């Protein structure tokens, strides 16, 4: 009997906290700058799930902290993303999830390789892309294995 009461009280407290959280993020509770950034969502805001509202609020906070140049770059990336096919978006999401599941040192190695690749001049990057594209799957696998066995460069190496 006591357990049922405790569970009931816990349930009521949980529901109450959810209701309070929902009230705290109502459209009218947002400040003017948040409402300006989130204006496209104004009609649906109060009926939206709390998690989505929280994600959008975090995004709006990030957006308002950006420089004008960062905002332009972000809009450009979003436009590029919007033009991708749903299949390509799904592939990117899948690869991102795979990346996120890797150990931190492996993620760091991938980020370092990506940065090194992006520091190369445009012609060298294109040459590497073409060489990789022309490889057989077995050659690609061997190349990946060699890259993993290679000692990690320090910042002065590139």
Backbone as a chain_set.jsonl record, in Angstrom:
{"seq": "XXXXXXXXXXXXXXXXXXXXXXXXXXXXXXXXXXXXXXXXXXXXXXXXXXXXXXXXXXXXXXXXXXXXXXXXXXXXXXXXXXXXXXXXXXXXXXXXXXXXXXXXXXXXXXXXXXXXXXXXXXXXXXXXXXXXXXXXXXXXXXXXXXXXXXXXXXXXXX", "coords": {"N": [[0.818, -1.188, 0.0], [1.921, 1.261, 0.862], [3.9, 1.544, -1.054], [2.412, 1.963, -3.384], [1.358, 4.486, -2.838], [3.682, 6.021, -2.702], [4.658, 5.695, -5.309], [2.522, 6.88, -6.663], [2.674, 9.546, -5.695], [5.225, 10.216, -6.626], [4.726, 10.076, -9.367], [2.835, 12.146, -9.685], [4.451, 14.333, -8.966], [6.321, 14.216, -11.03], [4.677, 14.664, -13.291], [3.811, 17.212, -12.631], [6.226, 18.651, -12.72], [6.806, 18.457, -15.429], [4.664, 19.857, -16.513], [5.206, 22.386, -15.436], [7.674, 22.895, -16.668], [6.782, 22.989, -19.311], [5.181, 25.281, -19.189], [7.134, 27.187, -18.668], [8.404, 27.489, -21.072], [6.612, 28.601, -22.817], [5.326, 30.417, -25.656], [4.808, 33.095, -25.048], [6.469, 33.47, -22.88], [8.989, 33.733, -23.873], [11.801, 35.848, -24.588], [12.11, 38.937, -26.473], [14.193, 38.778, -28.427], [14.501, 36.008, -28.684], [11.983, 35.35, -29.687], [12.11, 36.644, -32.145], [14.12, 35.194, -33.522], [12.971, 32.685, -33.505], [10.623, 33.005, -34.854], [9.502, 31.678, -37.205], [8.386, 29.439, -36.046], [6.348, 30.218, -34.447], [3.507, 29.856, -34.626], [3.099, 27.144, -34.063], [4.406, 26.739, -31.695], [3.456, 26.497, -28.922], [2.129, 24.072, -29.001], [3.998, 22.234, -29.582], [6.23, 19.467, -28.836], [7.941, 19.443, -25.676], [10.68, 18.761, -25.703], [11.48, 19.368, -28.315], [11.066, 22.107, -28.367], [12.993, 22.868, -26.49], [15.35, 22.112, -27.841], [15.194, 23.877, -30.012], [15.359, 26.299, -28.628], [17.974, 26.121, -27.598], [19.321, 26.156, -30.016], [18.608, 28.717, -30.937], [19.897, 30.292, -29.04], [22.528, 29.673, -29.625], [22.65, 30.696, -32.238], [22.227, 33.482, -31.824], [24.597, 34.065, -30.592], [26.457, 34.006, -32.589], [28.784, 35.456, -34.947], [28.2, 37.857, -37.604], [29.474, 36.827, -39.922], [29.724, 34.114, -39.297], [27.042, 33.451, -39.2], [26.274, 33.784, -41.879], [27.842, 31.785, -43.07], [26.718, 29.563, -41.81], [24.08, 29.667, -42.79], [24.622, 29.167, -45.451], [25.647, 26.546, -45.334], [23.322, 25.283, -44.427], [21.629, 25.703, -46.596], [22.989, 24.193, -48.514], [22.666, 21.661, -47.344], [19.886, 21.416, -47.49], [19.502, 21.062, -50.192], [20.362, 18.494, -50.638], [19.632, 15.061, -51.442], [17.162, 12.937, -49.893], [18.181, 10.397, -49.461], [20.937, 10.828, -49.452], [21.148, 12.495, -47.215], [20.327, 10.693, -45.241], [22.433, 8.854, -45.364], [24.564, 10.465, -44.521], [23.718, 11.059, -41.91], [23.78, 8.476, -40.837], [26.514, 7.871, -41.031], [27.481, 9.819, -39.324], [26.426, 8.975, -36.867], [27.834, 6.582, -36.633], [30.415, 7.615, -36.373], [30.087, 9.025, -33.93], [29.853, 6.878, -32.218], [32.368, 5.909, -31.963], [35.454, 5.472, -30.114], [36.849, 8.2, -28.149], [39.598, 8.781, -28.834], [39.811, 7.745, -31.403], [37.932, 9.319, -32.742], [39.239, 11.76, -32.513], [41.505, 11.266, -34.079], [40.32, 11.053, -36.604], [39.232, 13.635, -36.883], [41.618, 15.123, -36.882], [42.85, 14.155, -39.245], [40.969, 15.065, -41.094], [41.19, 17.855, -40.774], [43.848, 18.194, -41.59], [43.63, 17.396, -44.266], [41.927, 19.426, -45.227], [43.623, 21.597, -45.051], [45.315, 21.312, -47.13], [46.291, 22.373, -50.436], [43.92, 23.227, -53.002], [44.271, 21.808, -55.462], [45.832, 19.595, -54.684], [44.068, 18.315, -52.904], [42.01, 17.614, -54.69], [43.405, 15.877, -56.349], [43.956, 13.803, -54.534], [41.337, 12.96, -53.974], [40.542, 11.969, -56.497], [42.397, 9.921, -56.855], [41.665, 8.222, -54.769], [39.041, 7.631, -55.525], [39.518, 6.115, -57.798], [40.509, 3.775, -56.797], [40.266, 0.242, -56.04], [37.879, -1.529, -53.97], [39.398, -3.189, -52.252], [41.932, -2.004, -52.352], [41.312, 0.439, -51.177], [40.666, -0.409, -48.599], [43.18, -1.41, -47.746], [44.621, 0.98, -47.809], [43.298, 2.438, -45.802], [43.94, 0.818, -43.615], [46.739, 1.168, -43.561], [46.84, 3.881, -42.932], [45.854, 3.867, -40.338], [47.828, 2.469, -39.0], [49.943, 4.163, -39.137], [52.153, 6.459, -37.48], [50.819, 9.045, -35.447], [50.752, 12.374, -36.6], [52.372, 15.338, -35.318], [51.416, 18.748, -34.613], [53.312, 20.34, -35.887], [54.12, 18.781, -37.969], [52.456, 19.125, -40.093]], "CA": [[0.0, 0.0, 0.0], [2.815, 2.413, 0.917], [4.595, 1.631, -2.337], [1.493, 2.581, -4.342], [1.287, 5.923, -2.531], [4.965, 6.631, -3.087], [4.662, 5.737, -6.773], [1.537, 7.894, -7.052], [3.217, 10.88, -5.401], [6.317, 10.447, -7.583], [4.097, 10.301, -10.664], [2.272, 13.499, -9.661], [5.564, 15.281, -9.003], [6.869, 14.18, -12.387], [3.737, 15.357, -14.176], [3.842, 18.627, -12.275], [7.45, 19.276, -13.22], [6.663, 18.559, -16.883], [3.734, 20.962, -16.76], [5.918, 23.631, -15.145], [8.651, 23.082, -17.742], [6.043, 23.41, -20.491], [4.761, 26.669, -18.991], [8.301, 28.054, -18.713], [8.846, 27.72, -22.445], [5.51, 29.018, -23.68], [5.74, 31.47, -26.579], [4.754, 34.393, -24.363], [7.543, 33.583, -21.894], [10.254, 33.981, -24.568], [12.106, 37.274, -24.745], [11.915, 39.456, -27.831], [15.207, 38.257, -29.356], [14.174, 34.607, -28.944], [10.811, 35.32, -30.557], [12.532, 37.05, -33.487], [14.839, 34.089, -34.138], [12.089, 31.518, -33.607], [9.353, 33.435, -35.453], [8.868, 30.686, -38.084], [7.74, 28.394, -35.25], [5.424, 30.854, -33.498], [2.152, 29.293, -34.678], [3.062, 25.788, -33.509], [5.28, 26.666, -30.524], [2.834, 26.015, -27.689], [1.658, 22.688, -29.15], [5.168, 21.429, -29.892], [6.782, 18.741, -27.687], [8.896, 20.223, -24.879], [12.051, 18.482, -26.142], [11.747, 20.112, -29.55], [11.195, 23.524, -27.983], [14.294, 23.039, -25.846], [16.372, 22.078, -28.896], [15.114, 25.132, -30.756], [15.875, 27.366, -27.758], [19.437, 26.016, -27.605], [19.763, 26.619, -31.33], [18.473, 30.18, -31.021], [20.967, 30.863, -28.212], [23.754, 29.52, -30.42], [22.541, 31.62, -33.364], [22.424, 34.869, -31.388], [25.994, 34.228, -30.205], [27.32, 33.957, -33.773], [29.122, 36.687, -35.653], [27.515, 37.899, -38.907], [30.145, 35.929, -40.859], [29.349, 32.751, -38.92], [25.639, 33.258, -39.597], [26.261, 33.614, -43.34], [28.379, 30.45, -43.331], [25.716, 28.599, -41.344], [22.98, 29.685, -43.762], [25.121, 28.515, -46.663], [25.668, 25.098, -45.073], [21.94, 24.807, -44.355], [21.129, 25.677, -47.975], [23.603, 23.013, -49.131], [22.003, 20.499, -46.75], [18.512, 21.367, -48.004], [19.526, 20.601, -51.576], [20.731, 17.077, -50.711], [18.531, 14.1, -51.513], [16.899, 12.311, -48.593], [19.091, 9.265, -49.34], [22.254, 11.358, -49.07], [21.02, 12.943, -45.825], [20.301, 9.493, -44.4], [23.792, 8.318, -45.338], [25.363, 11.362, -43.675], [23.295, 10.825, -40.519], [24.278, 7.152, -40.452], [27.961, 7.976, -40.824], [27.701, 10.629, -38.122], [26.157, 8.093, -35.73], [28.981, 5.67, -36.544], [31.502, 8.43, -35.834], [29.792, 9.304, -32.522], [29.993, 5.652, -31.432], [33.791, 5.574, -31.872], [36.141, 5.976, -28.916], [37.33, 9.585, -28.331], [40.883, 8.888, -29.537], [39.554, 7.497, -32.824], [37.281, 10.537, -33.239], [40.286, 12.784, -32.609], [42.322, 10.924, -35.248], [39.536, 11.393, -37.8], [39.186, 15.102, -36.97], [42.956, 15.59, -37.279], [43.027, 13.85, -40.674], [40.086, 15.97, -41.837], [41.807, 19.196, -40.757], [45.044, 18.148, -42.447], [43.144, 17.351, -45.646], [41.398, 20.747, -45.587], [44.715, 22.571, -45.143], [46.014, 21.106, -48.402], [45.779, 23.241, -51.49], [42.772, 22.663, -53.729], [44.713, 20.824, -56.46], [46.265, 18.373, -53.989], [42.852, 17.645, -52.411], [41.336, 17.011, -55.849], [44.236, 14.753, -56.763], [43.726, 12.716, -53.575], [39.974, 12.452, -54.191], [40.527, 11.171, -57.726], [43.16, 8.695, -56.61], [40.832, 7.353, -53.912], [37.897, 7.212, -56.335], [39.976, 5.118, -58.766], [40.948, 2.551, -56.112], [39.307, -0.846, -55.833], [37.544, -1.623, -52.536], [40.512, -3.801, -51.522], [42.979, -0.989, -52.224], [40.834, 1.412, -50.18], [40.801, -1.044, -47.282], [44.608, -1.414, -47.41], [45.012, 2.37, -47.532], [42.772, 2.775, -44.469], [44.757, 0.094, -42.632], [48.047, 1.834, -43.477], [46.648, 5.154, -42.237], [45.68, 3.601, -38.908], [49.097, 1.99, -38.45], [50.902, 5.256, -39.209], [52.206, 7.277, -36.256], [50.051, 10.294, -35.544], [51.639, 13.546, -36.723], [52.181, 16.462, -34.413], [50.956, 19.925, -35.362], [54.387, 20.885, -36.729], [54.309, 17.91, -39.128], [51.601, 19.549, -41.197]], "C": [[0.869, 1.262, 0.0], [3.507, 2.632, -0.422], [3.709, 2.287, -3.384], [1.393, 4.083, -4.109], [2.561, 6.646, -2.969], [5.04, 6.758, -4.605], [3.687, 6.806, -7.273], [2.047, 9.299, -6.837], [4.342, 11.207, -6.385], [5.764, 10.771, -8.967], [3.517, 11.718, -10.741], [3.367, 14.559, -9.706], [6.174, 15.365, -10.392], [5.97, 14.942, -13.35], [3.725, 16.85, -13.895], [5.07, 19.321, -12.806], [7.413, 19.426, -14.732], [5.749, 19.724, -17.224], [4.402, 22.302, -16.507], [6.927, 23.923, -16.24], [7.964, 23.552, -19.012], [5.629, 24.866, -20.378], [5.937, 27.625, -19.121], [8.751, 28.344, -20.136], [7.67, 28.039, -23.366], [5.991, 30.182, -24.547], [5.798, 32.826, -25.884], [5.876, 34.576, -23.351], [8.903, 33.849, -22.546], [10.517, 35.474, -24.654], [12.036, 37.658, -26.222], [12.927, 38.875, -28.828], [14.95, 36.786, -29.678], [12.992, 34.512, -29.902], [11.172, 35.717, -31.979], [13.208, 35.888, -34.214], [13.905, 32.921, -34.421], [10.743, 31.837, -34.26], [8.729, 32.401, -36.391], [8.099, 29.594, -37.328], [6.634, 28.937, -34.344], [4.043, 30.212, -33.475], [2.05, 27.949, -33.966], [3.768, 25.661, -32.162], [4.607, 26.015, -29.309], [2.315, 24.585, -27.795], [2.806, 21.719, -29.435], [5.644, 20.661, -28.651], [7.875, 19.566, -26.993], [10.334, 19.997, -25.338], [12.407, 19.276, -27.389], [11.916, 21.592, -29.24], [12.558, 23.78, -27.35], [15.423, 23.017, -26.864], [16.377, 23.391, -29.681], [15.633, 26.297, -29.922], [17.4, 27.327, -27.696], [19.996, 26.519, -28.936], [19.682, 28.132, -31.464], [19.549, 30.873, -30.192], [22.295, 30.785, -28.96], [23.774, 30.542, -31.557], [22.825, 33.057, -32.934], [23.86, 35.121, -30.946], [26.958, 34.234, -31.379], [27.631, 35.36, -34.295], [28.334, 36.704, -36.967], [28.139, 36.95, -39.932], [29.774, 34.482, -40.57], [27.905, 32.46, -39.329], [25.525, 33.02, -41.103], [26.748, 32.218, -43.703], [27.37, 29.374, -42.928], [24.536, 28.526, -42.317], [23.383, 28.982, -45.052], [25.138, 26.998, -46.489], [24.254, 24.533, -45.02], [21.337, 24.729, -45.759], [21.699, 24.467, -48.72], [22.913, 21.739, -48.645], [20.602, 20.326, -47.335], [18.451, 20.829, -49.427], [19.879, 19.114, -51.718], [19.484, 16.2, -50.806], [18.336, 13.475, -50.131], [17.818, 11.106, -48.385], [20.468, 9.726, -48.873], [22.229, 11.839, -47.619], [21.031, 11.759, -44.878], [21.688, 8.885, -44.269], [24.681, 9.161, -44.427], [25.005, 11.157, -42.21], [23.834, 9.498, -39.996], [25.777, 7.211, -40.162], [28.279, 8.796, -39.579], [27.462, 9.785, -36.864], [27.298, 7.098, -35.537], [30.166, 6.401, -35.916], [31.301, 8.661, -34.334], [29.969, 8.068, -31.635], [31.459, 5.242, -31.26], [34.379, 6.09, -30.564], [36.695, 7.384, -29.194], [38.658, 9.694, -29.08], [40.735, 8.631, -31.03], [38.856, 8.706, -33.457], [38.315, 11.641, -33.443], [41.157, 12.536, -33.834], [41.61, 11.315, -36.533], [39.472, 12.907, -37.972], [40.531, 15.663, -37.432], [43.21, 15.342, -38.757], [42.186, 14.792, -41.532], [40.686, 17.377, -41.903], [43.031, 19.247, -41.662], [44.648, 18.165, -43.919], [42.666, 18.738, -46.089], [42.466, 21.822, -45.67], [45.499, 22.433, -46.443], [45.482, 22.093, -49.434], [44.727, 22.482, -52.302], [43.178, 21.579, -54.727], [45.119, 19.506, -55.802], [45.05, 17.605, -53.455], [42.134, 16.941, -53.553], [42.096, 15.783, -56.337], [44.017, 13.554, -55.833], [42.333, 12.114, -53.738], [39.926, 11.533, -55.412], [41.27, 9.862, -57.535], [42.348, 7.707, -55.774], [39.648, 6.79, -54.709], [38.279, 6.092, -57.309], [40.424, 3.802, -58.118], [39.844, 1.503, -56.091], [38.958, -0.869, -54.345], [38.682, -2.225, -51.7], [41.642, -2.791, -51.307], [42.576, 0.063, -51.192], [41.014, 0.864, -48.768], [42.259, -1.053, -46.837], [45.087, -0.008, -47.067], [44.528, 2.794, -46.145], [43.59, 2.083, -43.381], [46.117, 0.751, -42.45], [47.931, 3.144, -42.711], [46.513, 4.936, -40.73], [46.983, 3.169, -38.252], [50.159, 3.086, -38.397], [50.955, 6.018, -37.895], [51.471, 8.595, -36.477], [51.001, 11.48, -35.645], [51.366, 14.563, -35.631], [51.794, 17.657, -35.255], [52.06, 20.492, -36.247], [54.675, 20.028, -37.961], [53.447, 18.316, -40.3], [51.297, 20.958, -41.024]], "O": [[0.609, 2.207, -0.745], [3.678, 3.768, -0.867], [4.192, 3.083, -4.19], [1.349, 4.863, -5.06], [2.511, 7.739, -3.533], [5.436, 7.8, -5.127], [4.001, 7.55, -8.202], [1.875, 10.16, -7.7], [4.416, 12.317, -6.912], [6.284, 11.647, -9.657], [3.688, 12.407, -11.746], [3.233, 15.567, -10.4], [6.503, 16.45, -10.873], [6.443, 15.768, -14.131], [3.639, 17.66, -14.818], [4.989, 20.45, -13.291], [7.926, 20.407, -15.27], [6.043, 20.496, -18.137], [4.2, 23.251, -17.264], [7.036, 25.061, -16.697], [8.489, 24.411, -19.721], [5.713, 25.613, -21.353], [5.781, 28.74, -19.618], [9.416, 29.351, -20.377], [7.732, 27.773, -24.567], [6.961, 30.856, -24.199], [6.722, 33.609, -26.106], [6.209, 35.707, -22.995], [9.869, 34.159, -21.848], [9.588, 36.272, -24.776], [11.918, 36.8, -27.098], [12.558, 38.521, -29.948], [15.154, 36.357, -30.814], [12.996, 33.692, -30.82], [10.6, 35.182, -32.929], [12.91, 35.623, -35.379], [14.027, 32.249, -35.445], [9.826, 31.017, -34.219], [7.507, 32.253, -36.375], [7.259, 28.908, -37.91], [6.05, 28.188, -33.561], [3.465, 30.04, -32.402], [1.034, 27.65, -33.338], [3.736, 24.595, -31.547], [5.153, 25.073, -28.735], [2.083, 23.944, -26.77], [2.591, 20.509, -29.517], [5.483, 21.146, -27.531], [8.63, 20.29, -27.641], [11.128, 20.937, -25.361], [13.516, 19.797, -27.502], [12.802, 22.251, -29.784], [13.202, 24.789, -27.638], [16.356, 23.815, -26.769], [17.437, 23.944, -29.975], [16.282, 27.195, -30.459], [18.05, 28.371, -27.735], [21.01, 27.215, -28.975], [20.574, 28.759, -32.034], [20.059, 31.921, -30.588], [23.089, 31.725, -28.928], [24.798, 31.178, -31.806], [23.575, 33.77, -33.601], [24.303, 36.27, -30.923], [28.156, 34.446, -31.19], [26.862, 36.304, -34.113], [27.849, 35.658, -37.398], [27.423, 36.337, -40.723], [29.534, 33.706, -41.495], [27.588, 31.349, -39.754], [24.768, 32.156, -41.544], [26.148, 31.543, -44.54], [27.197, 28.384, -43.64], [24.052, 27.437, -42.627], [22.576, 28.285, -45.667], [24.704, 26.256, -47.371], [24.008, 23.43, -45.509], [20.612, 23.784, -46.069], [20.984, 23.797, -49.465], [22.613, 20.846, -49.438], [20.186, 19.208, -47.637], [17.462, 20.21, -49.82], [19.714, 18.538, -52.794], [18.417, 16.561, -50.308], [19.247, 13.488, -49.303], [18.199, 10.817, -47.25], [21.087, 9.099, -48.014], [23.184, 11.613, -46.876], [21.67, 11.808, -43.827], [22.077, 8.448, -43.186], [25.465, 8.618, -43.648], [25.892, 11.089, -41.359], [24.288, 9.408, -38.855], [26.246, 6.664, -39.164], [29.236, 8.501, -38.864], [28.224, 9.881, -35.902], [27.684, 6.805, -34.405], [30.837, 5.867, -35.033], [32.241, 8.51, -33.554], [30.207, 8.197, -30.434], [31.759, 4.327, -30.493], [33.858, 7.038, -29.976], [36.978, 7.721, -30.344], [38.831, 10.61, -29.884], [41.448, 9.226, -31.837], [39.163, 9.071, -34.592], [38.266, 12.37, -34.434], [41.512, 13.475, -34.547], [42.232, 11.849, -37.451], [39.638, 13.41, -39.083], [40.581, 16.565, -38.268], [43.727, 16.216, -39.453], [42.641, 15.26, -42.575], [40.687, 18.009, -42.959], [43.233, 20.21, -42.402], [45.261, 18.867, -44.724], [42.968, 19.173, -47.2], [42.245, 22.859, -46.296], [46.257, 23.329, -46.816], [44.36, 22.585, -49.317], [44.668, 21.253, -52.278], [42.511, 20.55, -54.832], [44.791, 18.43, -56.302], [45.008, 16.378, -53.543], [41.696, 15.8, -53.404], [41.493, 14.771, -56.695], [43.905, 12.42, -56.299], [42.165, 10.898, -53.649], [39.34, 10.451, -55.363], [40.823, 8.813, -58.001], [42.346, 6.506, -56.043], [39.302, 5.615, -54.578], [37.461, 5.223, -57.609], [40.687, 2.824, -58.818], [38.656, 1.824, -56.119], [39.679, -0.281, -53.539], [38.9, -1.809, -50.562], [42.234, -2.726, -50.229], [43.415, 0.525, -50.419], [41.453, 1.572, -47.862], [42.554, -0.741, -45.684], [45.871, 0.173, -46.136], [45.267, 3.436, -45.399], [43.897, 2.684, -42.351], [46.601, 0.881, -41.326], [48.818, 3.486, -41.929], [47.007, 5.74, -39.94], [47.219, 3.467, -37.082], [51.16, 2.952, -37.693], [49.922, 6.212, -37.254], [51.507, 9.172, -37.564], [51.95, 11.584, -34.867], [50.262, 14.636, -35.092], [51.838, 17.591, -36.484], [51.754, 21.082, -37.283], [55.371, 20.46, -38.88], [53.701, 17.873, -41.42], [50.584, 21.54, -41.841]]}, "num_chains": 1, "name": "protein.A"}
